[in-house]
Amino acid sequence: MMTTLVPSLDHLKKAYAVTSTATQVTPLLESAALAMETGAARVFVKPESLQWAGSFKVRGAYWRLKQLSSD
């Protein structure tokens, strides 16, 4: 059986406060092509490739580094 862990709102707010200083705000873009392909009324994508590191992974990596102790 698989367990899904859901972060609390407080955890998300803390992560945002820490990572927002090191990341850029990326836009939500509507994709008509994906909407047609999936049959959805509207589909939005968030191009995290616009981050300075070229990936969304910078958020998680920065968060993890900030959690390390100074030892």
Distance bins in CASP14 RR format, pairs under 12 A and 6 or more apart:
PFRMAT RR
TARGET T0000
AUTHOR 0000-0000-0000
RMODE 2
METHOD distances of the structure
MODEL  1
5 11 0 0 0 0 0 1 0 0 0 0 0
6 12 0 0 0 0 1 0 0 0 0 0 0
7 13 0 0 0 0 1 0 0 0 0 0 0
7 14 0 0 0 0 1 0 0 0 0 0 0
7 15 1 0 0 1 0 0 0 0 0 0 0
7 16 0 0 0 0 0 1 0 0 0 0 0
7 63 0 0 0 0 0 1 0 0 0 0 0
8 14 0 0 0 0 1 0 0 0 0 0 0
8 15 0 0 0 0 0 1 0 0 0 0 0
9 15 0 0 0 0 0 1 0 0 0 0 0
9 16 0 0 0 0 0 1 0 0 0 0 0
10 16 0 0 0 0 0 1 0 0 0 0 0
10 17 0 0 0 0 0 1 0 0 0 0 0
11 17 0 0 0 0 0 1 0 0 0 0 0
11 18 0 0 0 0 0 1 0 0 0 0 0
11 63 0 0 0 0 0 1 0 0 0 0 0
11 67 0 0 0 0 0 1 0 0 0 0 0
12 18 0 0 0 0 0 1 0 0 0 0 0
12 19 0 0 0 0 0 1 0 0 0 0 0
12 20 0 0 0 0 0 1 0 0 0 0 0
12 59 0 0 0 0 0 1 0 0 0 0 0
12 63 0 0 0 0 0 1 0 0 0 0 0
13 19 0 0 0 0 0 1 0 0 0 0 0
13 20 0 0 0 0 0 1 0 0 0 0 0
14 20 0 0 0 0 0 1 0 0 0 0 0
14 63 0 0 0 0 1 0 0 0 0 0 0
14 66 0 0 0 0 1 0 0 0 0 0 0
14 67 0 0 0 0 0 1 0 0 0 0 0
15 21 0 0 0 0 0 1 0 0 0 0 0
15 22 0 0 0 0 0 1 0 0 0 0 0
15 23 0 0 0 0 0 1 0 0 0 0 0
15 59 1 0 0 1 0 0 0 0 0 0 0
15 60 0 0 0 0 1 0 0 0 0 0 0
15 62 0 0 0 0 1 0 0 0 0 0 0
15 63 1 0 1 0 0 0 0 0 0 0 0
15 64 0 0 0 0 0 1 0 0 0 0 0
15 66 0 0 0 0 1 0 0 0 0 0 0
15 67 0 0 0 0 1 0 0 0 0 0 0
16 22 0 0 0 0 0 1 0 0 0 0 0
16 23 0 0 0 0 1 0 0 0 0 0 0
16 25 0 0 0 0 0 1 0 0 0 0 0
16 59 0 0 0 0 1 0 0 0 0 0 0
16 60 0 0 0 0 0 1 0 0 0 0 0
16 62 0 0 0 0 0 1 0 0 0 0 0
16 63 0 0 0 0 1 0 0 0 0 0 0
17 23 0 0 0 0 0 1 0 0 0 0 0
17 62 0 0 0 0 0 1 0 0 0 0 0
17 63 0 0 0 0 0 1 0 0 0 0 0
17 66 0 0 0 0 0 1 0 0 0 0 0
18 59 0 0 0 0 1 0 0 0 0 0 0
18 60 0 0 0 0 1 0 0 0 0 0 0
18 61 0 0 0 0 0 1 0 0 0 0 0
18 62 1 0 0 1 0 0 0 0 0 0 0
18 63 1 0 0 1 0 0 0 0 0 0 0
18 64 0 0 0 0 0 1 0 0 0 0 0
18 65 0 0 0 0 1 0 0 0 0 0 0
18 66 1 0 1 0 0 0 0 0 0 0 0
18 67 0 0 0 0 1 0 0 0 0 0 0
19 25 0 0 0 0 0 1 0 0 0 0 0
19 51 0 0 0 0 0 1 0 0 0 0 0
19 56 0 0 0 0 0 1 0 0 0 0 0
19 57 0 0 0 0 0 1 0 0 0 0 0
19 58 0 0 0 0 1 0 0 0 0 0 0
19 59 1 0 1 0 0 0 0 0 0 0 0
19 60 1 0 0 1 0 0 0 0 0 0 0
19 61 0 0 0 0 1 0 0 0 0 0 0
19 62 1 0 1 0 0 0 0 0 0 0 0
19 63 1 0 1 0 0 0 0 0 0 0 0
19 64 0 0 0 0 0 1 0 0 0 0 0
19 65 0 0 0 0 0 1 0 0 0 0 0
19 66 1 0 0 1 0 0 0 0 0 0 0
19 67 0 0 0 0 0 1 0 0 0 0 0
20 26 0 0 0 0 0 1 0 0 0 0 0
20 58 0 0 0 0 0 1 0 0 0 0 0
20 59 0 0 0 0 1 0 0 0 0 0 0
20 62 0 0 0 0 1 0 0 0 0 0 0
20 63 0 0 0 0 0 1 0 0 0 0 0
20 66 0 0 0 0 0 1 0 0 0 0 0
21 58 0 0 0 0 0 1 0 0 0 0 0
21 59 0 0 0 0 0 1 0 0 0 0 0
21 62 0 0 0 0 1 0 0 0 0 0 0
21 63 0 0 0 0 0 1 0 0 0 0 0
21 66 0 0 0 0 1 0 0 0 0 0 0
22 51 0 0 0 0 1 0 0 0 0 0 0
22 52 0 0 0 0 1 0 0 0 0 0 0
22 53 0 0 0 0 1 0 0 0 0 0 0
22 58 1 0 0 1 0 0 0 0 0 0 0
22 59 0 0 0 0 1 0 0 0 0 0 0
22 60 0 0 0 0 0 1 0 0 0 0 0
22 61 0 0 0 0 1 0 0 0 0 0 0
22 62 1 0 1 0 0 0 0 0 0 0 0
22 63 0 0 0 0 1 0 0 0 0 0 0
22 65 0 0 0 0 1 0 0 0 0 0 0
22 66 0 0 0 0 1 0 0 0 0 0 0
23 48 0 0 0 0 1 0 0 0 0 0 0
23 50 0 0 0 0 0 1 0 0 0 0 0
23 51 1 0 1 0 0 0 0 0 0 0 0
23 52 1 0 0 1 0 0 0 0 0 0 0
23 53 0 0 0 0 1 0 0 0 0 0 0
23 54 0 0 0 0 0 1 0 0 0 0 0
23 55 0 0 0 0 0 1 0 0 0 0 0
23 56 0 0 0 0 1 0 0 0 0 0 0
23 57 0 0 0 0 0 1 0 0 0 0 0
23 58 1 0 0 1 0 0 0 0 0 0 0
23 59 1 0 1 0 0 0 0 0 0 0 0
23 60 0 0 0 0 1 0 0 0 0 0 0
23 61 0 0 0 0 0 1 0 0 0 0 0
23 62 1 0 0 1 0 0 0 0 0 0 0
23 63 0 0 0 0 1 0 0 0 0 0 0
24 46 0 0 0 0 0 1 0 0 0 0 0
24 47 0 0 0 0 0 1 0 0 0 0 0
24 48 0 0 0 0 1 0 0 0 0 0 0
24 49 0 0 0 0 0 1 0 0 0 0 0
24 50 1 0 0 1 0 0 0 0 0 0 0
24 51 1 0 1 0 0 0 0 0 0 0 0
24 52 1 0 0 1 0 0 0 0 0 0 0
24 53 0 0 0 0 1 0 0 0 0 0 0
24 54 0 0 0 0 0 1 0 0 0 0 0
24 56 0 0 0 0 0 1 0 0 0 0 0
24 58 0 0 0 0 1 0 0 0 0 0 0
24 59 0 0 0 0 0 1 0 0 0 0 0
25 46 0 0 0 0 0 1 0 0 0 0 0
25 47 0 0 0 0 0 1 0 0 0 0 0
25 48 0 0 0 0 0 1 0 0 0 0 0
25 50 0 0 0 0 1 0 0 0 0 0 0
25 51 0 0 0 0 1 0 0 0 0 0 0
25 59 0 0 0 0 0 1 0 0 0 0 0
26 44 0 0 0 0 0 1 0 0 0 0 0
26 45 0 0 0 0 1 0 0 0 0 0 0
26 46 1 0 1 0 0 0 0 0 0 0 0
26 47 1 0 1 0 0 0 0 0 0 0 0
26 48 1 0 1 0 0 0 0 0 0 0 0
26 49 0 0 0 0 1 0 0 0 0 0 0
26 50 1 0 1 0 0 0 0 0 0 0 0
26 51 1 0 0 1 0 0 0 0 0 0 0
26 52 0 0 0 0 0 1 0 0 0 0 0
26 54 0 0 0 0 0 1 0 0 0 0 0
26 55 0 0 0 0 0 1 0 0 0 0 0
26 56 0 0 0 0 1 0 0 0 0 0 0
26 58 0 0 0 0 0 1 0 0 0 0 0
26 59 0 0 0 0 0 1 0 0 0 0 0
27 44 0 0 0 0 1 0 0 0 0 0 0
27 45 0 0 0 0 1 0 0 0 0 0 0
27 46 1 0 0 1 0 0 0 0 0 0 0
27 47 1 0 0 1 0 0 0 0 0 0 0
27 48 0 0 0 0 0 1 0 0 0 0 0
27 49 0 0 0 0 0 1 0 0 0 0 0
27 50 1 0 0 1 0 0 0 0 0 0 0
28 42 0 0 0 0 0 1 0 0 0 0 0
28 43 0 0 0 0 0 1 0 0 0 0 0
28 44 1 0 1 0 0 0 0 0 0 0 0
28 45 1 0 0 1 0 0 0 0 0 0 0
28 46 1 0 1 0 0 0 0 0 0 0 0
28 47 0 0 0 0 1 0 0 0 0 0 0
28 48 0 0 0 0 0 1 0 0 0 0 0
28 50 0 0 0 0 0 1 0 0 0 0 0
29 35 0 0 0 0 0 1 0 0 0 0 0
29 42 0 0 0 0 0 1 0 0 0 0 0
29 43 0 0 0 0 1 0 0 0 0 0 0
29 44 1 0 0 1 0 0 0 0 0 0 0
29 45 1 0 1 0 0 0 0 0 0 0 0
29 46 1 0 0 1 0 0 0 0 0 0 0
29 47 1 0 0 1 0 0 0 0 0 0 0
29 48 0 0 0 0 0 1 0 0 0 0 0
29 49 0 0 0 0 0 1 0 0 0 0 0
29 50 0 0 0 0 0 1 0 0 0 0 0
30 36 0 0 0 0 0 1 0 0 0 0 0
30 40 0 0 0 0 0 1 0 0 0 0 0
30 41 0 0 0 0 0 1 0 0 0 0 0
30 42 1 0 0 1 0 0 0 0 0 0 0
30 43 1 0 0 1 0 0 0 0 0 0 0
30 44 1 0 1 0 0 0 0 0 0 0 0
30 45 0 0 0 0 1 0 0 0 0 0 0
30 46 0 0 0 0 0 1 0 0 0 0 0
30 47 0 0 0 0 0 1 0 0 0 0 0
31 37 0 0 0 0 1 0 0 0 0 0 0
31 38 0 0 0 0 1 0 0 0 0 0 0
31 39 0 0 0 0 0 1 0 0 0 0 0
31 40 0 0 0 0 1 0 0 0 0 0 0
31 42 0 0 0 0 1 0 0 0 0 0 0
31 43 1 0 1 0 0 0 0 0 0 0 0
31 44 1 0 0 1 0 0 0 0 0 0 0
31 45 1 0 1 0 0 0 0 0 0 0 0
31 46 0 0 0 0 0 1 0 0 0 0 0
31 47 0 0 0 0 0 1 0 0 0 0 0
32 38 0 0 0 0 0 1 0 0 0 0 0
32 39 0 0 0 0 0 1 0 0 0 0 0
32 40 0 0 0 0 0 1 0 0 0 0 0
32 41 0 0 0 0 0 1 0 0 0 0 0
32 42 0 0 0 0 1 0 0 0 0 0 0
32 43 0 0 0 0 1 0 0 0 0 0 0
32 44 0 0 0 0 0 1 0 0 0 0 0
32 45 0 0 0 0 0 1 0 0 0 0 0
33 39 0 0 0 0 0 1 0 0 0 0 0
33 40 0 0 0 0 0 1 0 0 0 0 0
33 42 0 0 0 0 0 1 0 0 0 0 0
33 43 0 0 0 0 1 0 0 0 0 0 0
33 45 0 0 0 0 0 1 0 0 0 0 0
34 40 1 0 0 1 0 0 0 0 0 0 0
34 41 0 0 0 0 0 1 0 0 0 0 0
34 42 0 0 0 0 1 0 0 0 0 0 0
34 43 1 0 1 0 0 0 0 0 0 0 0
34 44 0 0 0 0 1 0 0 0 0 0 0
34 45 1 0 0 1 0 0 0 0 0 0 0
35 41 1 0 0 1 0 0 0 0 0 0 0
35 42 1 0 1 0 0 0 0 0 0 0 0
35 43 1 0 1 0 0 0 0 0 0 0 0
35 44 0 0 0 0 1 0 0 0 0 0 0
35 45 0 0 0 0 0 1 0 0 0 0 0
36 42 0 0 0 0 0 1 0 0 0 0 0
36 43 0 0 0 0 1 0 0 0 0 0 0
37 43 0 0 0 0 1 0 0 0 0 0 0
38 44 0 0 0 0 0 1 0 0 0 0 0
38 45 0 0 0 0 0 1 0 0 0 0 0
45 56 0 0 0 0 0 1 0 0 0 0 0
46 56 0 0 0 0 1 0 0 0 0 0 0
46 59 0 0 0 0 0 1 0 0 0 0 0
47 54 0 0 0 0 1 0 0 0 0 0 0
47 55 0 0 0 0 0 1 0 0 0 0 0
47 56 0 0 0 0 1 0 0 0 0 0 0
48 54 1 0 0 1 0 0 0 0 0 0 0
48 55 1 0 0 1 0 0 0 0 0 0 0
48 56 1 1 0 0 0 0 0 0 0 0 0
48 57 0 0 0 0 1 0 0 0 0 0 0
48 58 0 0 0 0 1 0 0 0 0 0 0
48 59 0 0 0 0 1 0 0 0 0 0 0
48 60 0 0 0 0 0 1 0 0 0 0 0
49 55 1 0 0 1 0 0 0 0 0 0 0
49 56 0 0 0 0 1 0 0 0 0 0 0
49 57 0 0 0 0 0 1 0 0 0 0 0
49 58 0 0 0 0 0 1 0 0 0 0 0
50 56 0 0 0 0 1 0 0 0 0 0 0
50 58 0 0 0 0 0 1 0 0 0 0 0
51 57 0 0 0 0 1 0 0 0 0 0 0
51 58 1 0 1 0 0 0 0 0 0 0 0
51 59 1 0 0 1 0 0 0 0 0 0 0
51 60 0 0 0 0 0 1 0 0 0 0 0
51 61 0 0 0 0 0 1 0 0 0 0 0
51 62 0 0 0 0 0 1 0 0 0 0 0
52 58 1 0 0 1 0 0 0 0 0 0 0
52 59 0 0 0 0 0 1 0 0 0 0 0
52 62 0 0 0 0 0 1 0 0 0 0 0
53 59 0 0 0 0 1 0 0 0 0 0 0
53 60 0 0 0 0 0 1 0 0 0 0 0
53 61 0 0 0 0 1 0 0 0 0 0 0
53 62 0 0 0 0 1 0 0 0 0 0 0
54 61 0 0 0 0 0 1 0 0 0 0 0
55 61 0 0 0 0 1 0 0 0 0 0 0
55 62 0 0 0 0 0 1 0 0 0 0 0
56 62 0 0 0 0 0 1 0 0 0 0 0
56 63 0 0 0 0 0 1 0 0 0 0 0
57 63 0 0 0 0 0 1 0 0 0 0 0
57 64 0 0 0 0 0 1 0 0 0 0 0
58 64 0 0 0 0 0 1 0 0 0 0 0
58 65 0 0 0 0 0 1 0 0 0 0 0
59 65 0 0 0 0 0 1 0 0 0 0 0
59 66 0 0 0 0 0 1 0 0 0 0 0
60 66 0 0 0 0 1 0 0 0 0 0 0
60 67 0 0 0 0 1 0 0 0 0 0 0
61 67 0 0 0 0 0 1 0 0 0 0 0
61 68 0 0 0 0 0 1 0 0 0 0 0
62 68 0 0 0 0 0 1 0 0 0 0 0
END
